[in-house]
Amino acid sequence: MSKVVSAADAAARIPDDAVLTVSSSSSLGCPDLVLRAIGERFDAEAHPRNITSLHPIAAGDMYGVKGMDHLAKDGLLTRVLAGSYPSGPSSFEMPEIWKMIVEDRVAAYNVPSGILFDMHREAAARRPGVLTKIGLETFVDPIREGCAMNDQGAAAPIVSRVEFAGDTWLHFPNVVPNVCILRATTADERGNLTYEHEGAYLGGLEQAICVRNHGGLVIAQVERVTAAGSLRPHDVRVPGHLVDLVVVDPDQKQTCETPYDPAISGQVMRPWDSFALTEHSVEKVIARRAAQELRVGMTANLGFGISAMVPRILLEEGHPEAVTWAIEQGAVGGVPLTGFAFGCASNADAFVPSPQQFIYFQGAGFDMSFLSFLEVDVEGNVNVSKLGKKPYLTAGCGGFVDITAQARHIVFSGLFEAGARIDLSDDGVKVLERGRFTKMVETVEHVTFAGRRARAQGQNVLYVTERCVIRLTENGLVATEIMPGIDAQADIVAASDGRVTIAENATLMPKTLLSEGPMRLAL
């Protein structure tokens, strides 16, 4: 009997009160046709109702793939746990899911992506939930928000602090999904799935196992169907005995704004000189200084924003393979991509399923992490996960908490002030006009990274800006390197209202960071 059905038929199988788990990363791997069919069924029939949806990484974007926005309807969606949410510029209209969250029409939670994957693993094995130190003293911890994003979320806690074996842990009880919606490239007639056109495996296998172990429904969206027995067993990432229904969408996008690029799925390798280099800018200067922390042979993790420029700095400097990059969607090696293709990589050595990548991150097996910041406070806390005035400008925490919880060496990059007018020349950086506000605040709006806990664990933490390099010390934020052209007292101490001090032995950063040509980086 064929497993192939229409998207509408698949949506009709989802019961009221279901707990859906969706495999995706923005548009990468997003089963958008099935999600759209669920929303359309609700519009026509007022079913399914009272859905809980789980999204280890965001489903959909703000550029044409609606993803979880298809589910953002009163009566359909009552609870959502997501590692991240669709995000974009303030010039765009706020996504419907964000409207529901800020208007308190759905119980909403921002749960670190790795913990959400852990929750699937523990529920699949019928163990009593996740016991972890990831997120202690951050917004994840119930001493703060406990992952809740609004009043409805806060009224129904999903995490508690517990004492176990003489130590303090966070406990996430199981949230057991009974419907899984994932995406692959090809299904055979038995439902075996391969991912040859995908830019990542994400967590589809683990999510399907979890649902199957609890007798639920697994729906796979694919680009095409082939005959039974025609797929190589080594290529099958999700075996057919886990899959109930197959929905075909020949027009599914590979990722945001990208119908298909064989370099993203590792089917071709790009020449190193085919990658666009970063244009000369203040942000590039910051990325260059961050890159100086690297050494040949390191493995480094990479986040969004200025940090995403660091691999292009290495390309420009002639070191394309000096460092192995590892990103949360699963690519290892090659060059992580920027812009609409963020979360993908070209010339990767391997694609690791996201749940296993997060085990690696949580245990801090990598040498260094490059991440960005929205704001930093006097304790060294970092916020990347919440902007109260424009919430959809940030996607939430994603894998940030998992990555930084125990990382040995972290480099946060960002601008010292918002909206400052800066003159950049070969001789230095000059602040021509103060910004609207400093990023160095007294208390961050949301603690995505806990500075006090980092100091207690002996983590090495740097904050790289266009004005200075700041180190997290027992005495707070101390600028140890000053950019040429910067007035330390006016542009750093006064501009931060005294929250950043200057080290007595502070050094001048090299002018090679400022040149338009390569800076002759030696690793």
C-alpha positions as a printed NumPy array, in Angstrom:
array([[  0.   ,   0.   ,   0.   ],
       [  1.42 ,   3.394,  -1.001],
       [  2.356,   5.835,   1.743],
       [  2.058,   8.797,  -0.633],
       [ -0.84 ,  11.124,   0.164],
       [ -1.709,  14.751,  -0.485],
       [ -0.776,  17.427,   2.02 ],
       [ -4.482,  17.865,   2.79 ],
       [ -4.885,  14.137,   3.502],
       [ -1.871,  14.24 ,   5.835],
       [ -3.246,  17.255,   7.675],
       [ -6.604,  15.463,   8.082],
       [ -4.861,  12.736,  10.107],
       [ -3.702,  15.137,  12.831],
       [ -6.019,  14.951,  15.852],
       [ -7.106,  17.703,  18.2  ],
       [ -4.792,  18.184,  21.213],
       [ -1.833,  16.762,  19.279],
       [  1.772,  17.556,  20.173],
       [  3.594,  18.251,  16.891],
       [  7.349,  18.139,  16.517],
       [  8.675,  19.823,  13.365],
       [ 12.149,  19.331,  11.876],
       [ 13.489,  22.478,  10.206],
       [ 15.919,  25.378,  10.48 ],
       [ 14.208,  28.498,   9.151],
       [ 13.712,  27.52 ,   5.478],
       [ 16.371,  24.828,   5.558],
       [ 14.505,  21.516,   5.674],
       [ 11.165,  23.208,   6.374],
       [  8.123,  20.996,   5.501],
       [  6.159,  24.083,   4.554],
       [  3.56 ,  22.412,   2.333],
       [  2.365,  20.181,   5.181],
       [  2.332,  23.067,   7.673],
       [  0.325,  25.151,   5.227],
       [ -2.192,  22.313,   4.813],
       [ -2.689,  22.176,   8.591],
       [ -3.475,  25.883,   8.68 ],
       [ -5.819,  25.592,   5.702],
       [ -7.674,  22.673,   7.292],
       [ -8.167,  24.706,  10.453],
       [ -9.522,  27.639,   8.441],
       [-12.039,  25.315,   6.738],
       [-12.987,  22.94 ,   9.588],
       [-11.766,  24.536,  12.849],
       [ -9.596,  21.416,  13.347],
       [ -7.101,  20.39 ,  14.552],
       [ -7.489,  22.366,  17.783],
       [ -5.351,  22.957,  20.871],
       [ -2.055,  21.991,  19.285],
       [  1.321,  22.095,  21.047],
       [  4.217,  22.512,  18.604],
       [  7.887,  21.774,  19.232],
       [ 10.573,  23.384,  17.059],
       [ 14.189,  22.65 ,  18.066],
       [ 15.156,  25.249,  15.443],
       [ 12.793,  27.736,  13.792],
       [ 10.333,  26.648,  11.108],
       [ 10.089,  29.205,   8.315],
       [ 11.466,  32.669,   7.681],
       [ 10.171,  36.147,   6.868],
       [ 11.008,  35.949,   3.152],
       [  8.313,  33.685,   1.708],
       [  8.43 ,  30.409,   3.684],
       [  5.843,  30.879,   6.433],
       [  6.64 ,  27.724,   8.417],
       [  5.241,  27.965,  11.939],
       [  3.241,  31.039,  10.924],
       [  0.809,  28.618,   9.211],
       [ -0.02 ,  27.326,  12.711],
       [ -0.278,  30.757,  14.349],
       [ -4.059,  30.858,  14.681],
       [ -6.21 ,  31.261,  17.775],
       [ -7.759,  27.911,  18.625],
       [ -5.264,  25.925,  16.565],
       [ -2.088,  26.658,  18.513],
       [ -2.178,  26.819,  22.304],
       [  1.454,  26.157,  23.246],
       [  4.797,  26.462,  21.438],
       [  8.305,  25.477,  22.539],
       [ 10.994,  26.615,  20.108],
       [ 14.733,  27.057,  20.079],
       [ 14.248,  29.969,  17.708],
       [ 11.526,  31.827,  15.862],
       [ 11.328,  33.542,  12.444],
       [ 13.171,  36.856,  12.554],
       [ 13.955,  39.714,  10.23 ],
       [ 14.286,  43.481,   9.773],
       [ 12.033,  46.021,  11.468],
       [ 10.837,  47.182,   8.047],
       [  8.945,  43.882,   7.679],
       [  5.604,  43.137,   9.303],
       [  5.773,  41.172,  12.539],
       [  5.135,  37.439,  11.903],
       [  1.824,  36.073,  13.201],
       [  3.575,  33.778,  15.675],
       [  5.26 ,  36.799,  17.271],
       [  1.939,  38.651,  17.448],
       [  0.463,  35.706,  19.338],
       [  3.418,  35.674,  21.735],
       [  3.526,  39.388,  22.548],
       [ -0.275,  39.572,  22.838],
       [ -0.21 ,  36.576,  25.232],
       [ -2.517,  34.482,  23.023],
       [ -0.35 ,  31.359,  23.222],
       [  1.814,  29.842,  25.956],
       [  5.286,  30.42 ,  24.484],
       [  8.759,  29.271,  25.497],
       [ 12.252,  29.804,  24.126],
       [ 14.137,  26.585,  24.917],
       [ 17.774,  26.108,  23.859],
       [ 17.899,  24.001,  20.708],
       [ 20.167,  21.352,  22.196],
       [ 17.89 ,  20.896,  25.192],
       [ 14.889,  20.469,  22.897],
       [ 16.73 ,  17.734,  21.026],
       [ 17.657,  16.183,  24.398],
       [ 13.973,  16.231,  25.348],
       [ 13.144,  14.135,  22.277],
       [ 15.848,  11.619,  23.106],
       [ 14.732,  11.241,  26.709],
       [ 11.05 ,  10.979,  25.787],
       [ 11.873,   8.393,  23.115],
       [ 13.656,   6.191,  25.659],
       [ 10.896,   6.781,  28.24 ],
       [ 13.324,   8.272,  30.716],
       [ 12.09 ,  10.937,  33.17 ],
       [ 13.042,  14.05 ,  31.219],
       [ 16.251,  16.036,  30.747],
       [ 18.639,  16.683,  33.632],
       [ 21.185,  19.303,  32.585],
       [ 23.398,  22.172,  33.706],
       [ 22.935,  23.915,  30.361],
       [ 21.173,  27.224,  31.005],
       [ 21.891,  27.594,  34.712],
       [ 21.773,  31.282,  35.743],
       [ 20.498,  32.332,  32.297],
       [ 16.903,  33.101,  31.274],
       [ 16.443,  29.318,  30.968],
       [ 16.769,  28.954,  34.731],
       [ 13.543,  29.289,  36.77 ],
       [ 15.36 ,  31.764,  39.038],
       [ 14.878,  34.046,  36.014],
       [ 12.236,  33.407,  33.31 ],
       [ 12.401,  29.614,  33.109],
       [ 12.242,  29.86 ,  29.27 ],
       [  8.825,  31.574,  29.4  ],
       [  8.258,  34.296,  26.801],
       [  4.952,  35.677,  28.11 ],
       [  2.471,  35.433,  30.984],
       [  0.791,  32.29 ,  29.661],
       [  4.164,  30.573,  29.494],
       [  5.138,  31.711,  32.985],
       [  1.845,  30.36 ,  34.372],
       [  2.689,  26.832,  33.171],
       [  6.375,  26.18 ,  33.993],
       [  8.309,  23.636,  31.922],
       [ 11.579,  23.564,  33.943],
       [ 12.555,  23.347,  37.597],
       [ 15.744,  23.512,  39.665],
       [ 16.536,  20.226,  41.42 ],
       [ 19.274,  18.874,  43.658],
       [ 20.799,  15.606,  42.515],
       [ 23.998,  13.847,  43.635],
       [ 24.994,  16.894,  45.656],
       [ 24.706,  19.358,  42.783],
       [ 22.175,  21.731,  41.232],
       [ 20.579,  20.842,  37.904],
       [ 17.769,  21.98 ,  35.64 ],
       [ 15.048,  19.382,  35.053],
       [ 12.827,  19.478,  31.961],
       [  9.994,  16.93 ,  32.273],
       [  9.023,  15.127,  29.089],
       [  6.766,  16.811,  26.561],
       [  5.859,  13.787,  24.441],
       [  5.072,  14.473,  20.762],
       [  2.606,  12.248,  18.92 ],
       [  3.01 ,  13.773,  15.438],
       [  6.322,  14.338,  13.636],
       [  6.614,  16.416,  10.476],
       [  9.987,  16.28 ,   8.76 ],
       [ 11.466,  16.84 ,   5.321],
       [ 13.86 ,  14.957,   3.07 ],
       [ 14.703,  14.873,  -0.632],
       [ 13.632,  11.399,  -1.783],
       [ 11.312,   8.716,  -0.437],
       [ 11.022,   5.248,  -1.856],
       [  7.722,   3.395,  -1.91 ],
       [  8.407,   1.986,   1.55 ],
       [  9.005,   5.445,   3.039],
       [ 12.795,   5.229,   3.319],
       [ 14.197,   8.772,   3.181],
       [ 17.391,  10.209,   1.719],
       [ 18.682,  13.78 ,   1.974],
       [ 20.858,  14.264,  -1.12 ],
       [ 19.553,  17.777,  -1.924],
       [ 19.402,  18.97 ,   1.682],
       [ 21.901,  21.271,   3.361],
       [ 21.615,  19.414,   6.682],
       [ 20.029,  16.356,   8.292],
       [ 18.816,  18.369,  11.302],
       [ 16.932,  16.198,  13.831],
       [ 14.397,  14.345,  11.704],
       [ 15.553,  10.855,  12.674],
       [ 15.496,  11.491,  16.416],
       [ 12.141,  13.267,  16.215],
       [ 10.637,  10.406,  14.188],
       [ 11.952,   7.788,  16.633],
       [ 10.457,   9.692,  19.546],
       [  7.023,   9.819,  17.93 ],
       [  7.152,   6.215,  16.708],
       [  8.112,   4.983,  20.199],
       [  4.9  ,   6.541,  21.507],
       [  2.67 ,   5.171,  18.769],
       [  2.28 ,   8.461,  16.936],
       [  2.114,   9.646,  13.325],
       [  5.203,  10.468,  11.223],
       [  4.728,  12.592,   8.093],
       [  7.598,  13.137,   5.655],
       [  7.57 ,  15.835,   2.982],
       [  9.875,  15.075,   0.029],
       [ 10.753,  16.404,  -3.381],
       [ 10.254,  13.076,  -5.183],
       [  9.4  ,   9.371,  -4.847],
       [ 11.345,   6.436,  -6.266],
       [ 10.809,   2.69 ,  -6.488],
       [ 11.241,   0.428,  -3.479],
       [ 14.753,  -0.975,  -3.281],
       [ 16.342,   1.732,  -5.419],
       [ 17.97 ,   3.646,  -2.546],
       [ 21.381,   2.681,  -1.216],
       [ 21.023,   1.58 ,   2.427],
       [ 23.981,   3.785,   3.437],
       [ 22.154,   6.816,   2.027],
       [ 18.937,   6.272,   3.98 ],
       [ 18.851,   8.635,   6.957],
       [ 15.322,   7.834,   8.17 ],
       [ 14.196,   4.221,   7.564],
       [ 10.743,   3.582,   6.197],
       [  9.411,   1.668,   9.2  ],
       [  9.394,   5.006,  11.059],
       [  7.41 ,   6.825,   8.351],
       [  3.607,   6.644,   7.99 ],
       [  2.819,   9.183,   5.293],
       [  4.761,  10.799,   2.443],
       [  3.774,  14.15 ,   0.925],
       [  5.417,  15.22 ,  -2.337],
       [  6.353,  18.863,  -2.98 ],
       [  8.516,  19.107,  -6.124],
       [  8.926,  22.86 ,  -5.52 ],
       [ 10.266,  22.789,  -1.95 ],
       [ 13.096,  25.273,  -1.452],
       [ 16.476,  24.035,  -0.336],
       [ 16.788,  26.996,   2.027],
       [ 15.784,  30.646,   2.266],
       [ 15.608,  32.264,  -1.203],
       [ 17.46 ,  29.236,  -2.658],
       [ 15.533,  26.69 ,  -4.767],
       [ 18.618,  24.46 ,  -5.12 ],
       [ 22.384,  24.859,  -4.976],
       [ 24.424,  21.632,  -5.232],
       [ 27.289,  23.246,  -3.29 ],
       [ 25.014,  23.582,  -0.251],
       [ 24.197,  19.863,  -0.262],
       [ 27.82 ,  18.856,  -0.855],
       [ 27.265,  17.496,  -4.35 ],
       [ 29.88 ,  19.829,  -5.846],
       [ 32.874,  21.553,  -4.28 ],
       [ 33.414,  25.242,  -4.978],
       [ 36.816,  26.746,  -5.806],
       [ 38.03 ,  28.847,  -2.885],
       [ 38.174,  31.964,  -5.046],
       [ 34.449,  31.668,  -5.843],
       [ 33.441,  32.856,  -2.37 ],
       [ 32.7  ,  36.57 ,  -2.028],
       [ 34.977,  38.31 ,   0.444],
       [ 33.743,  40.692,   3.097],
       [ 33.554,  44.345,   2.077],
       [ 35.738,  46.778,   3.995],
       [ 33.823,  48.111,   6.978],
       [ 33.947,  48.624,  10.724],
       [ 32.316,  45.21 ,  11.114],
       [ 35.093,  43.642,   9.067],
       [ 37.686,  45.216,  11.357],
       [ 35.942,  43.581,  14.321],
       [ 35.859,  40.209,  12.553],
       [ 39.565,  40.539,  11.755],
       [ 40.465,  41.033,  15.392],
       [ 38.292,  38.056,  16.329],
       [ 40.091,  35.934,  13.738],
       [ 43.426,  36.66 ,  15.432],
       [ 42.358,  34.35 ,  18.263],
       [ 42.548,  31.345,  15.94 ],
       [ 45.38 ,  28.883,  15.448],
       [ 45.921,  26.247,  12.781],
       [ 44.169,  22.985,  13.571],
       [ 41.473,  24.445,  15.809],
       [ 37.799,  23.517,  15.616],
       [ 35.549,  26.528,  16.052],
       [ 31.838,  27.132,  16.306],
       [ 30.211,  30.066,  14.583],
       [ 27.118,  32.183,  15.176],
       [ 25.133,  34.776,  13.253],
       [ 26.063,  38.444,  12.763],
       [ 29.579,  39.872,  12.693],
       [ 30.996,  36.515,  13.794],
       [ 29.798,  34.935,  10.553],
       [ 32.404,  37.058,   8.721],
       [ 35.363,  35.331,  10.369],
       [ 35.632,  32.425,   7.856],
       [ 35.756,  34.974,   5.006],
       [ 38.623,  36.718,   6.78 ],
       [ 40.563,  33.436,   6.71 ],
       [ 39.765,  33.019,   3.003],
       [ 41.071,  36.497,   2.224],
       [ 44.213,  35.82 ,   4.227],
       [ 44.925,  32.566,   2.364],
       [ 43.945,  30.129,   5.141],
       [ 40.785,  28.466,   3.789],
       [ 41.339,  25.131,   5.537],
       [ 43.315,  26.155,   8.619],
       [ 40.296,  25.834,  10.928],
       [ 37.448,  23.306,  11.036],
       [ 34.123,  25.081,  11.411],
       [ 31.183,  23.361,  13.127],
       [ 27.682,  24.854,  13.023],
       [ 24.552,  23.787,  14.861],
       [ 22.632,  22.695,  11.765],
       [ 25.286,  19.995,  11.404],
       [ 27.882,  21.018,   8.802],
       [ 31.503,  20.32 ,   9.751],
       [ 34.349,  21.894,   7.793],
       [ 34.222,  23.954,   4.612],
       [ 32.962,  27.541,   4.675],
       [ 29.802,  28.457,   6.597],
       [ 27.583,  30.602,   4.398],
       [ 26.147,  34.017,   5.219],
       [ 22.987,  35.936,   4.384],
       [ 19.969,  33.897,   3.278],
       [ 22.022,  30.676,   3.303],
       [ 23.141,  31.04 ,   6.94 ],
       [ 23.068,  27.639,   8.622],
       [ 24.499,  25.973,   5.52 ],
       [ 28.085,  25.449,   4.42 ],
       [ 29.866,  24.789,   1.16 ],
       [ 32.797,  22.374,   0.832],
       [ 31.863,  20.691,   4.113],
       [ 33.739,  17.591,   5.228],
       [ 30.625,  16.069,   6.788],
       [ 27.044,  16.654,   7.819],
       [ 26.329,  15.563,  11.387],
       [ 22.748,  15.269,  12.663],
       [ 21.979,  18.329,  14.789],
       [ 21.278,  16.356,  18.013],
       [ 24.773,  14.844,  17.885],
       [ 26.305,  18.212,  17.028],
       [ 24.684,  19.644,  20.14 ],
       [ 26.086,  16.86 ,  22.32 ],
       [ 29.501,  17.936,  21.032],
       [ 28.707,  21.589,  21.779],
       [ 27.251,  21.014,  25.23 ],
       [ 30.325,  19.04 ,  26.245],
       [ 32.629,  21.79 ,  24.877],
       [ 34.691,  19.57 ,  22.595],
       [ 35.55 ,  22.481,  20.304],
       [ 38.396,  24.966,  20.818],
       [ 36.61 ,  28.287,  20.366],
       [ 33.241,  29.873,  19.713],
       [ 32.588,  33.063,  17.763],
       [ 29.262,  34.68 ,  18.614],
       [ 27.662,  38.104,  18.524],
       [ 26.002,  40.26 ,  21.17 ],
       [ 23.081,  42.676,  21.36 ],
       [ 24.132,  44.043,  24.757],
       [ 26.602,  43.276,  27.556],
       [ 26.25 ,  44.263,  31.203],
       [ 28.63 ,  44.928,  34.082],
       [ 28.548,  41.257,  35.155],
       [ 29.598,  40.169,  31.667],
       [ 26.119,  38.838,  30.924],
       [ 25.191,  38.822,  27.239],
       [ 21.779,  39.229,  25.652],
       [ 21.115,  37.942,  22.145],
       [ 17.649,  36.522,  22.709],
       [ 15.263,  39.361,  23.546],
       [ 14.479,  42.869,  22.348],
       [ 11.311,  43.996,  24.062],
       [ 10.556,  46.853,  21.676],
       [ 11.099,  44.823,  18.484],
       [ 10.96 ,  41.157,  19.519],
       [ 11.137,  39.655,  16.041],
       [ 14.49 ,  41.33 ,  15.321],
       [ 16.045,  38.424,  17.222],
       [ 15.245,  34.767,  16.611],
       [ 15.69 ,  33.83 ,  20.271],
       [ 18.523,  31.845,  21.771],
       [ 18.804,  29.005,  19.234],
       [ 21.911,  27.036,  20.135],
       [ 23.631,  29.97 ,  21.849],
       [ 23.029,  28.723,  25.411],
       [ 24.111,  25.155,  24.585],
       [ 27.293,  26.42 ,  22.939],
       [ 28.376,  28.939,  25.576],
       [ 27.457,  27.014,  28.729],
       [ 30.835,  25.289,  29.026],
       [ 32.904,  26.57 ,  26.087],
       [ 36.549,  27.092,  26.98 ],
       [ 37.132,  30.195,  24.852],
       [ 34.363,  32.53 ,  23.65 ],
       [ 34.712,  35.6  ,  21.448],
       [ 31.642,  37.844,  21.375],
       [ 31.628,  40.471,  18.616],
       [ 29.55 ,  43.608,  18.231],
       [ 29.457,  47.385,  17.97 ],
       [ 30.172,  49.371,  21.144],
       [ 27.25 ,  51.749,  20.526],
       [ 24.135,  51.64 ,  18.377],
       [ 24.006,  54.202,  15.593],
       [ 27.337,  55.93 ,  16.209],
       [ 28.89 ,  57.749,  13.25 ],
       [ 32.328,  56.249,  12.679],
       [ 35.178,  57.291,  10.392],
       [ 37.372,  54.387,   9.303],
       [ 40.8  ,  55.021,   7.777],
       [ 44.168,  53.285,   7.531],
       [ 45.3  ,  55.305,  10.541],
       [ 42.464,  54.554,  12.924],
       [ 38.828,  54.543,  13.96 ],
       [ 37.342,  57.882,  14.975],
       [ 33.976,  58.402,  16.634],
       [ 32.485,  61.412,  14.859],
       [ 29.142,  61.289,  16.643],
       [ 27.975,  59.353,  19.69 ],
       [ 25.458,  56.588,  19.173],
       [ 21.834,  56.516,  20.307],
       [ 22.762,  54.238,  23.201],
       [ 25.64 ,  52.105,  24.428],
       [ 25.622,  48.315,  24.144],
       [ 27.472,  48.225,  27.484],
       [ 24.551,  48.416,  29.909],
       [ 24.026,  48.133,  33.649],
       [ 21.734,  45.097,  33.352],
       [ 20.887,  43.214,  30.174],
       [ 17.229,  42.755,  29.271],
       [ 17.671,  38.977,  28.95 ],
       [ 20.545,  36.839,  30.265],
       [ 21.445,  34.505,  27.388],
       [ 24.999,  34.09 ,  28.697],
       [ 25.762,  34.243,  32.427],
       [ 29.003,  36.099,  33.108],
       [ 29.246,  35.19 ,  36.798],
       [ 28.923,  31.485,  36.038],
       [ 31.513,  31.8  ,  33.271],
       [ 34.013,  33.322,  35.709],
       [ 33.336,  30.569,  38.245],
       [ 34.002,  27.937,  35.581],
       [ 37.205,  29.602,  34.377],
       [ 35.937,  30.321,  30.87 ],
       [ 38.025,  32.716,  28.786],
       [ 35.661,  35.421,  27.496],
       [ 36.417,  38.304,  25.114],
       [ 34.152,  41.022,  23.743],
       [ 35.555,  42.474,  20.518],
       [ 34.277,  45.872,  19.358],
       [ 35.403,  48.552,  16.922],
       [ 36.901,  50.514,  19.847],
       [ 38.566,  47.932,  22.021],
       [ 38.919,  44.334,  23.115],
       [ 37.247,  43.784,  26.492],
       [ 38.026,  40.897,  28.819],
       [ 35.727,  39.521,  31.475],
       [ 37.624,  39.649,  34.766],
       [ 36.856,  39.458,  38.47 ],
       [ 36.833,  43.271,  38.326],
       [ 34.212,  43.338,  35.584],
       [ 34.685,  44.522,  31.998],
       [ 38.23 ,  45.649,  31.332],
       [ 39.498,  46.971,  27.985],
       [ 42.921,  45.449,  27.378],
       [ 43.433,  46.523,  23.74 ],
       [ 42.536,  49.904,  22.254],
       [ 41.881,  50.569,  18.571],
       [ 44.105,  53.228,  16.948],
       [ 42.286,  56.57 ,  16.779],
       [ 40.083,  55.858,  19.789],
       [ 40.107,  58.171,  22.8  ],
       [ 40.001,  55.624,  25.622],
       [ 38.403,  57.919,  28.18 ],
       [ 35.827,  59.563,  25.91 ],
       [ 34.984,  56.731,  23.521],
       [ 35.131,  53.788,  25.947],
       [ 34.881,  54.813,  29.605],
       [ 32.526,  57.782,  29.196],
       [ 30.584,  56.177,  26.343],
       [ 29.853,  53.183,  28.583],
       [ 29.006,  55.373,  31.593],
       [ 32.037,  53.935,  33.341],
       [ 30.982,  50.307,  32.954],
       [ 34.125,  49.488,  30.964],
       [ 37.45 ,  50.369,  32.54 ],
       [ 40.895,  50.556,  30.931],
       [ 43.633,  48.12 ,  31.923],
       [ 46.839,  49.739,  33.165],
       [ 48.806,  47.705,  30.628],
       [ 46.341,  48.168,  27.754],
       [ 47.991,  47.869,  24.344],
       [ 47.301,  49.475,  20.969],
       [ 45.74 ,  47.182,  18.39 ],
       [ 47.75 ,  46.856,  15.129],
       [ 46.902,  49.195,  12.252],
       [ 46.975,  46.208,   9.9  ],
       [ 43.399,  45.522,  11.071],
       [ 42.361,  48.713,   9.288],
       [ 43.883,  48.18 ,   5.849],
       [ 41.664,  47.581,   2.849],
       [ 43.956,  44.825,   1.609],
       [ 44.765,  41.586,   3.46 ],
       [ 46.198,  42.13 ,   6.942],
       [ 48.796,  39.318,   6.591],
       [ 47.232,  37.151,   9.289],
       [ 49.58 ,  34.501,  10.67 ],
       [ 47.927,  31.576,  12.429]])
